[in-house]
Amino acid sequence: MDFIREYVEPGRPLILTDFAKQYPALGKWTPHFFSSHYGSLSHEVKGVRYSIAEQMGLIQTSTEEKPAPYSYNLNIDLAFPELRPDVEPLLLGRRDRLATRLLLRKLTRGTIKHEVFFGGKGASFPYLHVDLQHLHTQITQLYGDKEFFLFPPDQTPYMYPKPDYPLVSAVDNVFNPDPVRFPLFCQAKGHREMLKEGETIFFPTGWWHMTRIPGPSISYGRALLERGNWPAYLKDTYNGWKQKSALMAMAAYAIGRCCGALMDLGEPALPLI
């Protein structure tokens, strides 16, 4: 409850040093594990298809000059559904609306709830961005370390959001920004944190972020949805459906409102202080 009140509701990021000790994945999800159990499984990274075995070999030989392809958004529910118990319990517990049976699957179509990231030395997430659908984010470092660069929502005027895609920054080199093209970015106030193996970082919706990897890395990502970001998530869902069918969008929004009301009733209230 303190976590909800002190970090989720006010929109403050946090690194939890002990939470992941509960995960069976910690100490289990290694390059050897994925190579030996899922080596023949293939996936696409930037238009090129790699097997998991190839990916594991590349992240271990990756260098700053020739970084391994960084795979992100690999959906665990589709690629490794049997590994889901390895990353439980959930950080938000009963308050995580993406985990409740009251939320219809159609409303979460297109939402990746659980994902795994494979990266090697010199790799980085390709751009500074805000996560889609107003979701909160949890990243747990299961193998190796990962460096995070975070900027709070009030720094958005310095981020140069792209006019056609305002969730992505136009700054193409965060580590060496062009002062002529992006003079305001140099004034941005952010946070730079190294997430160590076994640690979990939480950051709320609206935070700009990207990552850089110092060595072989395997991370688990979890999207988080609770009462506070539910209205914005529902609005984003409506807008997504509207591009296909206005009627379907209206129906999805109405169903979402009903689901939200039911979840409000079923969630335990925070104690008064």
N, C-alpha and C positions, 0 to 999 in steps of 0.2 A: 504494500500500500504506500509506503514511503517513496518507493521508486516512481509510482504514478504521480504522486503529489509533487515531488521535488524535481523530477526530470521530464516526464512525459507531458504533463499539463503545461508547465512553463516553457517547454521547448528547449531544454538544456541537454547537451550531449554528455555522455558518461562512458568511461572505460571500467568494466567490471573484471577484476583480476581472478576471481574464484568461480564464477558462475559455470564456466565450461567444464569444470572438474566433474560435473554430473554427467557429461556426455560420454557415452561409449565410444564416440568417434575420436575423441582425444587420445592419441597414441595408436589408433587403429587406422585412420585415414592417412596413409603415407603413399608416396609414389609406388613403392613395392606392392602395397595392397591393391591399388587401382590397376597396376600393370598385370598382376597375377589373376585378379578376379574379373576385370573388365577390359583386358588388353585389346580384344578384337572389336570392341564397340567403337564406332566412329562418330565424329561430330565435326561441324564446320566452323572454322575460325577465319574471318575476313575473306570468305570466298574459297578457302582451301580446306579440303577434308583431311583430317588426321585420325588415326586410331588412338585410343587412350594410351596404348603402349608407346606409340611414337611421341605423344604429348608428354608423357612422363620422362622419356629419355631426353627430350628437348629442354624441359624446364631444369633438368639437372646439369646440363652443359651450357645453359644460357649465359651470355656475357653482356656487358654494357654496350659493346660495339655491335653485337649480333644477338639481340634478345629473342627468346623463344616467343612464339605466338601466344598471346594472352587470351585464354578462353574464359569468358564470363557469360552470365545468364544461361548456364547449363542447368536445365530444369531437373531437379532431383526427382520430382514426382513422375516425370516421363522416363528419364534415363536410369535412375537407380531407386525405384519406389521402395524396395525392400530395405534401403538404408535409412529411411525416415526415423525409425526408432533410435538410431544412433545419435540423433540431434534433438532429443527431448530430455527434460521438459521445456515448455515454451516460456520465453522470458516474461510475457504478459499474463501467462496462466489463463484463467477463465475469462479474462478481459480481452483476449485476442479474438476479434470478430472473424478473422479469416479461418479460425479453427472451429467455430461453432457450427452445429448442424442447422441452425436457424437461417444461416446465410445460403441462399440457393446457389448452386454451382454456376448457373447461367450468369449471375451477377458478377462472378469473379473470372469469367472467361477472358483470357488475355493477361491475367495477373499471375506472375510467377511468385509463388509463396516461398519455395525453398530452392536455393541454387547453390552450385559449387563453382569455385574459381580456381583455375590452375595457372600458375605463372612462374617465371624464372627471373633471375637477376637481370636488371635493366629494363624489364617490362613495366608498363604503366597503363592505367585506364586511359583511353585515348583522349578524353576531354573532360573539362570541368562542367559539372551538370547538377541538376536537382532531380531527384527520383520522380518517376511518373506516378500519377494517380494520388498524389498527396499522402503516400504511405510513409510511415516511419521505417527506419532501417536498423537491423542488427547484423553485425558481421563478427563471426568468431574465427579466430586464427587457429587452425588445427595442426598446421605443419609449417614451420618457418615463421618469418616475420613479414609485416607489411606496413608501409608508411602512408599515413593519411594526411591530406590537406583539406581543411574544413573552413568554410566561411559562413557565418550566420545570415539569416534572411535579410537583416538590415544592411548588409553589404551588397545587396543586389545592384544598386546603382553603379557600383564599381566593377561589376562582373561582365558588362557588355553582353547582355542576353541577345541572342540572335533574333532579329525581327520576325522571321518566319518560324522560329522554334525557340521561344523564350526560356525553355528549361535547359538550354545548352549555351555555354559562354562562347563568344567569338574569339576569346583569347586562345591562340593556337599553341602557345608555349608558356605554360605557367611558370616553369623554372627559369625562363629567360624571356620575359615579355617585352614586346616592342614598345618602348616608351613613347614613340611618336604615334603609333596607332592606338595604344591603350594607356594613355597617361594616367587615367583614374585608377587603373588596376594596381598601380604601385602604391596607392594610398589605402588599399583594402587591408582590413585587420582580420586576420584569421588564426587558425590553430594548426600546428604541425605536430603530429603524434606518431610514434612508432608503436604499432600494435604487436606485442610479443606473442609467441606461441602459447596457447592456452588462455589468452585474453579475449574479451568480447567488447566491442564498441557499439554503443547505441547513439544514433543521432536522429532527431525528429525531422518531420517533413519540412521542406523549405530550405534546408541547409545545402549549400553548394559544396561539392566534394570531388576529389579524384584521389588516386592512389599511385604509389610507386613501390616496386618490389626489389629488395636487396639480395634475395637468394631464392632457392626453390620454395614455393609457397602453395599451400592448399587452404582455402578459406570456405566457410559456410555462411551463406547470406539468407536472412529471413526477413520478409516483408511483414510489417506490423500494422494492424488496423484496430483502433479502439474508438470509444465514444467521441473523443476530441476531434479526430480527423475523419470520422464517418461522414459528416455532411459534405465535405469537399471531395471525398472519394466517390460518394454517390453522384455528385454533380459531374465529375469527370467520367464516370461510367455512363451517365445519360448522354454526355456530349459524344462519347465514342459510339454508342448505339445510334445516335441521331444521324451520323454520317451514312449509315446503312438504311435506316428506316425511322422516320419521325414517330410513327405509331408504336413500333417496338421500343423506341427510347422512352416514350411516355409510360408504356406498360412496365418497363424495367424500373423506371424511377418510382412508380407507384408501389410496386412490389418491394423495392428497396426501402421505401418509407415505412411500410408495414413491418418488414424484417427488423428495421432499426428500433421501432417502438417495442417489439417483442423482446429484443436484446436489452433494451433499457430496463425492462421489467425484470429480466432474469439475472442482471449483473448485480453483484453485491455493492452496496453503497459504501463510499469512503467514510470512515469515522470522522466525526467533527473534532476539531482541535481548538 
